[in-house]
Amino acid sequence: MTGWVKDRVALVTGAGSGIGKAAALKLAANGARVCLVDLTEQRAGEVKELIEAQGGEAIVVDTDVSDPVRVQSAVELAMKEWGRLDVVFANAGINGVVTPIEDMSPEEWDHTLTTNLKGTFLAVKYAIPHMKKNGGSIIITSSINGNRSFSGFGMSAYSTSKAGQMAFGKMAALELARYRIRVNIICPGAIQTNISENTQKTPELHKIEIPVKYPEGSQPLEHKPGSPDQVADLVLFLASDHSSHITGSEIYIDGAESLL
Ligand code: NAD
């Protein structure tokens, strides 16, 4: 197999759906062997079949990204299978419960923060010892919501986790530059995926009057949400040597949605 990431090994979290799935397929189509991490084997197993059908190699690890033991063993499995790790796409994430702050339970807050932010930390932490020798590329999926909300109110936990990912990614870029490990943060706008399946909007949300609301997913460029495949193109670029001087960057992929 030829391509921009030929013979590299990539670990992708949230690989069973949406952006993670599209990125896993694109990395594999460009020569990478891919460790597919997701909550259950079923969806990631389907992605593995697609990769194998196009002549690529993949393994599936069912792992909750907020569980340190499971994340470490996912990394170890990739190492055992292929003996190296070059790319980590820390992408798994949930919207969680969308509700006013006063109505959000501490458990709901924790669940969103633990999945999105701690999950990112764990994937990076356990990958570092294996990436130090050869260098590599870490890509973190944050969101335009890390800076401001375009989804109305109720996204405080989600937006906090996404802002945390931006800060974490920049600190990691500084810390890991000495090993030639690059770390970049991608910030998608609305993308057509299955994320609404894990979004719970509470009735309390309607208590708040939203002063300005743009139509959901409105984007000056295409007037519709982006596709996972468009995001996967960016992931491939950042995973490859074509982005060799880019690290510590927040890269918006939103058709200018964040400028509205
Ligand atoms: P998606 O729901 O289609 O895919 C997310 C995948 O992550 C699913 O397969 C799910 O099973 C997995 N996942 C969820 N929790 C997990 C956990 N604890 N452990 C392991 N896997 C877990 O959603 P998506 O839109 O592709 O989301 C991917 C990332 O993109 C998320 O971090 C999300 O915040 C971010 N994002 C999405 C949008 C959008 O509009 N879709 C916009 C900005 C950022």
py3Dmol code that shows the C-alpha trace and the ligand (Angstrom):
import py3Dmol

protein = """\
ATOM      1  CA  MET A   1       0.000   0.000   0.000  1.00  0.00           C
ATOM      2  CA  THR A   2       1.345   3.456  -0.896  1.00  0.00           C
ATOM      3  CA  GLY A   3       0.357   6.832   0.439  1.00  0.00           C
ATOM      4  CA  TRP A   4       1.103   9.751   2.733  1.00  0.00           C
ATOM      5  CA  VAL A   5       1.382   7.597   5.873  1.00  0.00           C
ATOM      6  CA  LYS A   6       2.837   4.450   4.363  1.00  0.00           C
ATOM      7  CA  ASP A   7       3.963   1.899   6.973  1.00  0.00           C
ATOM      8  CA  ARG A   8       2.992   4.146   9.879  1.00  0.00           C
ATOM      9  CA  VAL A   9       0.907   2.832  12.774  1.00  0.00           C
ATOM     10  CA  ALA A  10      -2.044   4.938  13.899  1.00  0.00           C
ATOM     11  CA  LEU A  11      -4.327   4.671  16.906  1.00  0.00           C
ATOM     12  CA  VAL A  12      -7.747   6.264  16.405  1.00  0.00           C
ATOM     13  CA  THR A  13     -10.254   6.696  19.239  1.00  0.00           C
ATOM     14  CA  GLY A  14     -13.946   6.936  18.444  1.00  0.00           C
ATOM     15  CA  ALA A  15     -13.096   4.993  15.278  1.00  0.00           C
ATOM     16  CA  GLY A  16     -16.500   3.359  14.932  1.00  0.00           C
ATOM     17  CA  SER A  17     -18.434   6.368  13.673  1.00  0.00           C
ATOM     18  CA  GLY A  18     -18.354   9.833  12.152  1.00  0.00           C
ATOM     19  CA  ILE A  19     -15.041  11.678  12.064  1.00  0.00           C
ATOM     20  CA  GLY A  20     -13.038   8.827  13.629  1.00  0.00           C
ATOM     21  CA  LYS A  21     -14.355   6.302  11.141  1.00  0.00           C
ATOM     22  CA  ALA A  22     -13.643   8.553   8.143  1.00  0.00           C
ATOM     23  CA  ALA A  23     -10.140   9.289   9.448  1.00  0.00           C
ATOM     24  CA  ALA A  24      -9.374   5.612  10.091  1.00  0.00           C
ATOM     25  CA  LEU A  25     -10.455   4.706   6.559  1.00  0.00           C
ATOM     26  CA  LYS A  26      -8.417   7.539   5.044  1.00  0.00           C
ATOM     27  CA  LEU A  27      -5.286   6.767   7.061  1.00  0.00           C
ATOM     28  CA  ALA A  28      -5.558   3.097   6.086  1.00  0.00           C
ATOM     29  CA  ALA A  29      -6.134   3.989   2.421  1.00  0.00           C
ATOM     30  CA  ASN A  30      -2.895   5.980   2.617  1.00  0.00           C
ATOM     31  CA  GLY A  31      -0.806   3.130   3.945  1.00  0.00           C
ATOM     32  CA  ALA A  32      -1.222   3.191   7.737  1.00  0.00           C
ATOM     33  CA  ARG A  33      -2.025   0.202   9.913  1.00  0.00           C
ATOM     34  CA  VAL A  34      -4.770   1.305  12.254  1.00  0.00           C
ATOM     35  CA  CYS A  35      -5.753   0.405  15.816  1.00  0.00           C
ATOM     36  CA  LEU A  36      -9.483   1.137  16.008  1.00  0.00           C
ATOM     37  CA  VAL A  37     -10.609   2.083  19.519  1.00  0.00           C
ATOM     38  CA  ASP A  38     -14.278   2.470  20.389  1.00  0.00           C
ATOM     39  CA  LEU A  39     -16.720   1.691  23.184  1.00  0.00           C
ATOM     40  CA  THR A  40     -17.967  -1.515  21.605  1.00  0.00           C
ATOM     41  CA  GLU A  41     -16.493  -3.862  19.052  1.00  0.00           C
ATOM     42  CA  GLN A  42     -19.467  -3.785  16.733  1.00  0.00           C
ATOM     43  CA  ARG A  43     -19.083  -0.462  14.902  1.00  0.00           C
ATOM     44  CA  ALA A  44     -15.286  -0.537  14.915  1.00  0.00           C
ATOM     45  CA  GLY A  45     -15.473  -4.125  13.636  1.00  0.00           C
ATOM     46  CA  GLU A  46     -17.377  -2.886  10.597  1.00  0.00           C
ATOM     47  CA  VAL A  47     -14.662  -0.294   9.971  1.00  0.00           C
ATOM     48  CA  LYS A  48     -12.017  -3.011  10.231  1.00  0.00           C
ATOM     49  CA  GLU A  49     -13.867  -5.001   7.546  1.00  0.00           C
ATOM     50  CA  LEU A  50     -13.979  -1.943   5.280  1.00  0.00           C
ATOM     51  CA  ILE A  51     -10.245  -1.368   5.765  1.00  0.00           C
ATOM     52  CA  GLU A  52      -9.421  -4.996   5.024  1.00  0.00           C
ATOM     53  CA  ALA A  53     -11.650  -4.906   1.947  1.00  0.00           C
ATOM     54  CA  GLN A  54      -9.507  -2.049   0.599  1.00  0.00           C
ATOM     55  CA  GLY A  55      -6.336  -4.087   1.282  1.00  0.00           C
ATOM     56  CA  GLY A  56      -5.355  -2.470   4.602  1.00  0.00           C
ATOM     57  CA  GLU A  57      -4.628  -3.746   8.108  1.00  0.00           C
ATOM     58  CA  ALA A  58      -6.525  -2.936  11.299  1.00  0.00           C
ATOM     59  CA  ILE A  59      -7.199  -4.249  14.778  1.00  0.00           C
ATOM     60  CA  VAL A  60     -10.181  -3.456  16.994  1.00  0.00           C
ATOM     61  CA  VAL A  61     -10.000  -2.722  20.705  1.00  0.00           C
ATOM     62  CA  ASP A  62     -13.212  -2.100  22.639  1.00  0.00           C
ATOM     63  CA  THR A  63     -12.252   0.482  25.199  1.00  0.00           C
ATOM     64  CA  ASP A  64     -13.840   3.292  27.147  1.00  0.00           C
ATOM     65  CA  VAL A  65     -11.325   6.101  26.645  1.00  0.00           C
ATOM     66  CA  SER A  66     -11.856   7.300  30.209  1.00  0.00           C
ATOM     67  CA  ASP A  67     -10.539   4.010  31.640  1.00  0.00           C
ATOM     68  CA  PRO A  68      -6.748   4.232  32.146  1.00  0.00           C
ATOM     69  CA  VAL A  69      -6.217   0.465  32.230  1.00  0.00           C
ATOM     70  CA  ARG A  70      -8.147  -0.127  29.008  1.00  0.00           C
ATOM     71  CA  VAL A  71      -6.485   2.775  27.163  1.00  0.00           C
ATOM     72  CA  GLN A  72      -3.017   1.598  28.164  1.00  0.00           C
ATOM     73  CA  SER A  73      -3.818  -1.917  27.003  1.00  0.00           C
ATOM     74  CA  ALA A  74      -5.129  -0.592  23.663  1.00  0.00           C
ATOM     75  CA  VAL A  75      -1.772   1.111  23.098  1.00  0.00           C
ATOM     76  CA  GLU A  76       0.089  -2.039  24.180  1.00  0.00           C
ATOM     77  CA  LEU A  77      -1.972  -4.145  21.764  1.00  0.00           C
ATOM     78  CA  ALA A  78      -1.021  -1.890  18.849  1.00  0.00           C
ATOM     79  CA  MET A  79       2.631  -2.145  19.917  1.00  0.00           C
ATOM     80  CA  LYS A  80       2.413  -5.923  20.218  1.00  0.00           C
ATOM     81  CA  GLU A  81       0.831  -6.198  16.773  1.00  0.00           C
ATOM     82  CA  TRP A  82       3.090  -3.817  14.857  1.00  0.00           C
ATOM     83  CA  GLY A  83       5.980  -2.816  17.150  1.00  0.00           C
ATOM     84  CA  ARG A  84       5.633   0.947  16.712  1.00  0.00           C
ATOM     85  CA  LEU A  85       3.227   3.843  17.102  1.00  0.00           C
ATOM     86  CA  ASP A  86       3.450   6.947  14.921  1.00  0.00           C
ATOM     87  CA  VAL A  87       0.063   8.645  14.957  1.00  0.00           C
ATOM     88  CA  VAL A  88      -2.557   9.123  17.657  1.00  0.00           C
ATOM     89  CA  PHE A  89      -5.921  10.608  16.727  1.00  0.00           C
ATOM     90  CA  ALA A  90      -7.562  11.390  20.094  1.00  0.00           C
ATOM     91  CA  ASN A  91     -11.046  11.933  18.773  1.00  0.00           C
ATOM     92  CA  ALA A  92     -13.653  10.036  20.812  1.00  0.00           C
ATOM     93  CA  GLY A  93     -16.166  12.412  22.294  1.00  0.00           C
ATOM     94  CA  ILE A  94     -19.734  13.036  23.351  1.00  0.00           C
ATOM     95  CA  ASN A  95     -21.967  16.071  23.600  1.00  0.00           C
ATOM     96  CA  GLY A  96     -23.329  14.642  26.843  1.00  0.00           C
ATOM     97  CA  VAL A  97     -26.251  16.279  28.586  1.00  0.00           C
ATOM     98  CA  VAL A  98     -27.202  19.675  27.185  1.00  0.00           C
ATOM     99  CA  THR A  99     -28.891  21.633  29.943  1.00  0.00           C
ATOM    100  CA  PRO A 100     -28.580  24.922  31.869  1.00  0.00           C
ATOM    101  CA  ILE A 101     -25.721  24.991  34.388  1.00  0.00           C
ATOM    102  CA  GLU A 102     -28.044  25.186  37.380  1.00  0.00           C
ATOM    103  CA  ASP A 103     -29.775  21.974  36.253  1.00  0.00           C
ATOM    104  CA  MET A 104     -26.682  19.970  35.323  1.00  0.00           C
ATOM    105  CA  SER A 105     -25.840  17.286  37.855  1.00  0.00           C
ATOM    106  CA  PRO A 106     -22.232  16.883  38.973  1.00  0.00           C
ATOM    107  CA  GLU A 107     -22.352  13.359  37.535  1.00  0.00           C
ATOM    108  CA  GLU A 108     -23.445  14.659  34.112  1.00  0.00           C
ATOM    109  CA  TRP A 109     -20.640  17.242  34.192  1.00  0.00           C
ATOM    110  CA  ASP A 110     -18.092  14.577  35.148  1.00  0.00           C
ATOM    111  CA  HIS A 111     -19.209  12.184  32.417  1.00  0.00           C
ATOM    112  CA  THR A 112     -18.662  14.735  29.641  1.00  0.00           C
ATOM    113  CA  LEU A 113     -15.357  15.997  31.057  1.00  0.00           C
ATOM    114  CA  THR A 114     -14.086  12.491  31.731  1.00  0.00           C
ATOM    115  CA  THR A 115     -14.895  11.194  28.263  1.00  0.00           C
ATOM    116  CA  ASN A 116     -13.691  14.173  26.256  1.00  0.00           C
ATOM    117  CA  LEU A 117     -10.823  15.616  28.282  1.00  0.00           C
ATOM    118  CA  LYS A 118      -9.485  12.805  30.460  1.00  0.00           C
ATOM    119  CA  GLY A 119      -9.928  10.453  27.492  1.00  0.00           C
ATOM    120  CA  THR A 120      -7.628  12.692  25.437  1.00  0.00           C
ATOM    121  CA  PHE A 121      -5.063  12.914  28.225  1.00  0.00           C
ATOM    122  CA  LEU A 122      -4.985   9.130  28.643  1.00  0.00           C
ATOM    123  CA  ALA A 123      -4.524   8.360  24.936  1.00  0.00           C
ATOM    124  CA  VAL A 124      -1.634  10.834  24.737  1.00  0.00           C
ATOM    125  CA  LYS A 125      -0.069   9.787  28.058  1.00  0.00           C
ATOM    126  CA  TYR A 126       0.131   6.102  27.231  1.00  0.00           C
ATOM    127  CA  ALA A 127       1.291   6.716  23.648  1.00  0.00           C
ATOM    128  CA  ILE A 128       4.245   8.964  24.541  1.00  0.00           C
ATOM    129  CA  PRO A 129       6.695   6.278  25.734  1.00  0.00           C
ATOM    130  CA  HIS A 130       6.252   4.439  22.422  1.00  0.00           C
ATOM    131  CA  MET A 131       6.409   7.525  20.187  1.00  0.00           C
ATOM    132  CA  LYS A 132       9.543   9.056  21.703  1.00  0.00           C
ATOM    133  CA  LYS A 133      11.980   6.980  19.625  1.00  0.00           C
ATOM    134  CA  ASN A 134      10.698   7.797  16.127  1.00  0.00           C
ATOM    135  CA  GLY A 135       8.691  10.984  16.737  1.00  0.00           C
ATOM    136  CA  GLY A 136       5.197  11.222  15.349  1.00  0.00           C
ATOM    137  CA  SER A 137       1.966  13.150  15.190  1.00  0.00           C
ATOM    138  CA  ILE A 138      -0.843  13.528  17.710  1.00  0.00           C
ATOM    139  CA  ILE A 139      -4.117  15.062  16.573  1.00  0.00           C
ATOM    140  CA  ILE A 140      -6.830  16.048  19.032  1.00  0.00           C
ATOM    141  CA  THR A 141     -10.445  16.682  18.053  1.00  0.00           C
ATOM    142  CA  SER A 142     -11.667  19.755  19.899  1.00  0.00           C
ATOM    143  CA  SER A 143     -14.437  21.934  18.413  1.00  0.00           C
ATOM    144  CA  ILE A 144     -15.282  25.515  17.530  1.00  0.00           C
ATOM    145  CA  ASN A 145     -17.257  25.232  20.774  1.00  0.00           C
ATOM    146  CA  GLY A 146     -13.955  25.344  22.662  1.00  0.00           C
ATOM    147  CA  ASN A 147     -14.012  29.101  22.121  1.00  0.00           C
ATOM    148  CA  ARG A 148     -17.679  30.020  21.829  1.00  0.00           C
ATOM    149  CA  SER A 149     -21.040  28.337  21.442  1.00  0.00           C
ATOM    150  CA  PHE A 150     -22.931  28.105  18.202  1.00  0.00           C
ATOM    151  CA  SER A 151     -25.360  25.560  19.469  1.00  0.00           C
ATOM    152  CA  GLY A 152     -27.212  27.880  21.781  1.00  0.00           C
ATOM    153  CA  PHE A 153     -26.943  27.439  25.532  1.00  0.00           C
ATOM    154  CA  GLY A 154     -26.612  24.328  27.641  1.00  0.00           C
ATOM    155  CA  MET A 155     -23.213  23.216  26.329  1.00  0.00           C
ATOM    156  CA  SER A 156     -21.130  24.343  29.319  1.00  0.00           C
ATOM    157  CA  ALA A 157     -19.627  20.934  30.108  1.00  0.00           C
ATOM    158  CA  TYR A 158     -18.966  20.135  26.436  1.00  0.00           C
ATOM    159  CA  SER A 159     -17.423  23.532  25.704  1.00  0.00           C
ATOM    160  CA  THR A 160     -15.274  23.350  28.839  1.00  0.00           C
ATOM    161  CA  SER A 161     -13.960  19.949  27.782  1.00  0.00           C
ATOM    162  CA  LYS A 162     -13.235  21.243  24.278  1.00  0.00           C
ATOM    163  CA  ALA A 163     -11.409  24.333  25.619  1.00  0.00           C
ATOM    164  CA  GLY A 164      -9.440  22.026  27.915  1.00  0.00           C
ATOM    165  CA  GLN A 165      -8.397  19.925  24.933  1.00  0.00           C
ATOM    166  CA  MET A 166      -7.031  23.061  23.233  1.00  0.00           C
ATOM    167  CA  ALA A 167      -4.941  24.010  26.279  1.00  0.00           C
ATOM    168  CA  PHE A 168      -3.778  20.435  26.810  1.00  0.00           C
ATOM    169  CA  GLY A 169      -2.799  20.054  23.149  1.00  0.00           C
ATOM    170  CA  LYS A 170      -0.681  23.207  23.225  1.00  0.00           C
ATOM    171  CA  MET A 171       1.108  22.212  26.429  1.00  0.00           C
ATOM    172  CA  ALA A 172       1.718  18.749  24.971  1.00  0.00           C
ATOM    173  CA  ALA A 173       3.139  20.303  21.777  1.00  0.00           C
ATOM    174  CA  LEU A 174       5.680  22.253  23.838  1.00  0.00           C
ATOM    175  CA  GLU A 175       6.543  19.325  26.070  1.00  0.00           C
ATOM    176  CA  LEU A 176       6.910  16.793  23.263  1.00  0.00           C
ATOM    177  CA  ALA A 177       8.709  18.921  20.646  1.00  0.00           C
ATOM    178  CA  ARG A 178      12.045  17.601  21.948  1.00  0.00           C
ATOM    179  CA  TYR A 179      11.010  14.133  20.795  1.00  0.00           C
ATOM    180  CA  ARG A 180       9.797  15.416  17.415  1.00  0.00           C
ATOM    181  CA  ILE A 181       6.269  14.510  18.384  1.00  0.00           C
ATOM    182  CA  ARG A 182       3.932  17.110  16.900  1.00  0.00           C
ATOM    183  CA  VAL A 183       0.579  17.842  18.530  1.00  0.00           C
ATOM    184  CA  ASN A 184      -2.217  19.722  16.794  1.00  0.00           C
ATOM    185  CA  ILE A 185      -5.798  20.474  17.689  1.00  0.00           C
ATOM    186  CA  ILE A 186      -8.548  20.401  15.093  1.00  0.00           C
ATOM    187  CA  CYS A 187     -11.693  22.432  15.642  1.00  0.00           C
ATOM    188  CA  PRO A 188     -14.578  21.287  13.465  1.00  0.00           C
ATOM    189  CA  GLY A 189     -17.792  23.225  13.074  1.00  0.00           C
ATOM    190  CA  ALA A 190     -20.995  21.267  12.550  1.00  0.00           C
ATOM    191  CA  ILE A 191     -20.204  17.958  10.858  1.00  0.00           C
ATOM    192  CA  GLN A 192     -22.792  15.415   9.712  1.00  0.00           C
ATOM    193  CA  THR A 193     -22.190  12.458  12.094  1.00  0.00           C
ATOM    194  CA  ASN A 194     -24.023  10.334  14.655  1.00  0.00           C
ATOM    195  CA  ILE A 195     -23.112  12.587  17.582  1.00  0.00           C
ATOM    196  CA  SER A 196     -26.731  13.564  18.221  1.00  0.00           C
ATOM    197  CA  GLU A 197     -27.326   9.905  19.239  1.00  0.00           C
ATOM    198  CA  ASN A 198     -25.455  10.556  22.470  1.00  0.00           C
ATOM    199  CA  THR A 199     -26.856  14.036  23.049  1.00  0.00           C
ATOM    200  CA  GLN A 200     -29.506  14.468  25.686  1.00  0.00           C
ATOM    201  CA  LYS A 201     -31.245  17.857  25.568  1.00  0.00           C
ATOM    202  CA  THR A 202     -33.285  18.386  28.718  1.00  0.00           C
ATOM    203  CA  PRO A 203     -36.654  20.209  28.831  1.00  0.00           C
ATOM    204  CA  GLU A 204     -35.025  22.752  31.187  1.00  0.00           C
ATOM    205  CA  LEU A 205     -33.041  24.025  28.211  1.00  0.00           C
ATOM    206  CA  HIS A 206     -36.093  25.874  26.964  1.00  0.00           C
ATOM    207  CA  LYS A 207     -36.089  27.989  30.131  1.00  0.00           C
ATOM    208  CA  ILE A 208     -33.264  30.090  28.754  1.00  0.00           C
ATOM    209  CA  GLU A 209     -33.888  32.747  26.202  1.00  0.00           C
ATOM    210  CA  ILE A 210     -31.176  32.638  23.585  1.00  0.00           C
ATOM    211  CA  PRO A 211     -30.345  36.142  22.367  1.00  0.00           C
ATOM    212  CA  VAL A 212     -28.702  35.245  19.062  1.00  0.00           C
ATOM    213  CA  LYS A 213     -29.124  31.950  17.303  1.00  0.00           C
ATOM    214  CA  TYR A 214     -27.786  31.033  13.941  1.00  0.00           C
ATOM    215  CA  PRO A 215     -29.466  28.150  12.157  1.00  0.00           C
ATOM    216  CA  GLU A 216     -27.784  24.971  13.360  1.00  0.00           C
ATOM    217  CA  GLY A 217     -24.882  24.060  11.103  1.00  0.00           C
ATOM    218  CA  SER A 218     -25.041  27.250   9.061  1.00  0.00           C
ATOM    219  CA  GLN A 219     -21.754  27.900   7.325  1.00  0.00           C
ATOM    220  CA  PRO A 220     -20.873  30.720   4.932  1.00  0.00           C
ATOM    221  CA  LEU A 221     -18.907  28.413   2.639  1.00  0.00           C
ATOM    222  CA  GLU A 222     -21.316  25.591   1.858  1.00  0.00           C
ATOM    223  CA  HIS A 223     -24.500  26.456   3.755  1.00  0.00           C
ATOM    224  CA  LYS A 224     -24.609  22.948   5.210  1.00  0.00           C
ATOM    225  CA  PRO A 225     -22.687  20.886   7.769  1.00  0.00           C
ATOM    226  CA  GLY A 226     -19.316  19.548   6.710  1.00  0.00           C
ATOM    227  CA  SER A 227     -18.684  15.868   6.054  1.00  0.00           C
ATOM    228  CA  PRO A 228     -16.505  13.508   8.109  1.00  0.00           C
ATOM    229  CA  ASP A 229     -14.470  12.906   4.972  1.00  0.00           C
ATOM    230  CA  GLN A 230     -13.542  16.596   4.766  1.00  0.00           C
ATOM    231  CA  VAL A 231     -12.242  16.406   8.333  1.00  0.00           C
ATOM    232  CA  ALA A 232     -10.404  13.170   7.534  1.00  0.00           C
ATOM    233  CA  ASP A 233      -8.448  15.002   4.799  1.00  0.00           C
ATOM    234  CA  LEU A 234      -7.134  17.378   7.465  1.00  0.00           C
ATOM    235  CA  VAL A 235      -6.298  14.502   9.811  1.00  0.00           C
ATOM    236  CA  LEU A 236      -4.331  12.772   7.052  1.00  0.00           C
ATOM    237  CA  PHE A 237      -2.397  15.980   6.327  1.00  0.00           C
ATOM    238  CA  LEU A 238      -1.544  16.462  10.009  1.00  0.00           C
ATOM    239  CA  ALA A 239      -0.587  12.800  10.404  1.00  0.00           C
ATOM    240  CA  SER A 240       1.792  12.985   7.451  1.00  0.00           C
ATOM    241  CA  ASP A 241       5.161  14.643   6.894  1.00  0.00           C
ATOM    242  CA  HIS A 242       3.419  17.204   4.673  1.00  0.00           C
ATOM    243  CA  SER A 243       2.712  19.084   7.924  1.00  0.00           C
ATOM    244  CA  SER A 244       6.208  18.601   9.375  1.00  0.00           C
ATOM    245  CA  HIS A 245       6.562  22.219  10.630  1.00  0.00           C
ATOM    246  CA  ILE A 246       3.085  22.452  12.165  1.00  0.00           C
ATOM    247  CA  THR A 247       2.699  21.827  15.875  1.00  0.00           C
ATOM    248  CA  GLY A 248       0.762  23.409  18.729  1.00  0.00           C
ATOM    249  CA  SER A 249      -1.779  24.794  16.247  1.00  0.00           C
ATOM    250  CA  GLU A 250      -5.532  25.084  16.555  1.00  0.00           C
ATOM    251  CA  ILE A 251      -6.885  24.445  13.086  1.00  0.00           C
ATOM    252  CA  TYR A 252     -10.473  25.393  12.292  1.00  0.00           C
ATOM    253  CA  ILE A 253     -12.379  23.282   9.804  1.00  0.00           C
ATOM    254  CA  ASP A 254     -15.775  24.905   9.782  1.00  0.00           C
ATOM    255  CA  GLY A 255     -16.491  26.738   6.516  1.00  0.00           C
ATOM    256  CA  ALA A 256     -16.074  29.986   8.517  1.00  0.00           C
ATOM    257  CA  GLU A 257     -18.891  29.053  10.919  1.00  0.00           C
ATOM    258  CA  SER A 258     -16.796  30.302  13.840  1.00  0.00           C
ATOM    259  CA  LEU A 259     -16.619  33.776  12.257  1.00  0.00           C
ATOM    260  CA  LEU A 260     -20.369  34.325  12.218  1.00  0.00           C
TER     261      LEU A 260
END
"""
ligand_1 = """\
44
NAD
P -19.954 10.197 16.526
O -20.920 9.992 17.643
O -20.402 9.935 15.135
O -18.624 9.345 16.819
C -18.036 9.333 18.094
C -17.505 7.943 18.394
O -16.867 7.992 19.681
C -18.617 6.882 18.491
O -18.282 5.742 17.703
C -18.669 6.535 19.968
O -19.008 5.184 20.238
C -17.242 6.832 20.399
N -17.165 7.088 21.843
C -17.970 7.870 22.593
N -17.623 7.796 23.875
C -16.573 6.951 23.947
C -15.781 6.465 25.006
N -15.996 6.822 26.275
N -14.787 5.594 24.720
C -14.563 5.197 23.441
N -15.276 5.624 22.394
C -16.279 6.495 22.651
O -19.461 11.711 16.690
P -18.417 12.614 15.884
O -19.156 13.825 15.508
O -17.681 11.858 14.860
O -17.448 13.016 17.084
C -16.046 12.857 17.050
C -15.396 14.043 17.739
O -15.672 15.212 16.979
C -15.909 14.330 19.147
O -14.800 14.622 19.982
C -16.771 15.561 18.967
O -16.831 16.357 20.130
C -16.030 16.259 17.852
N -16.813 17.251 17.120
C -17.929 16.882 16.412
C -18.654 17.864 15.729
C -19.893 17.521 14.936
O -20.633 18.439 14.552
N -20.165 16.255 14.661
C -18.231 19.200 15.776
C -17.096 19.527 16.490
C -16.387 18.543 17.161
"""
view = py3Dmol.view(width=600, height=400)
view.addModel(protein, "pdb")
view.setStyle({"model": 0}, {"cartoon": {"style": "trace"}})
view.addModel(ligand_1, "xyz")
view.setStyle({"model": 1}, {"stick": {}})
view.zoomTo()
view.show()
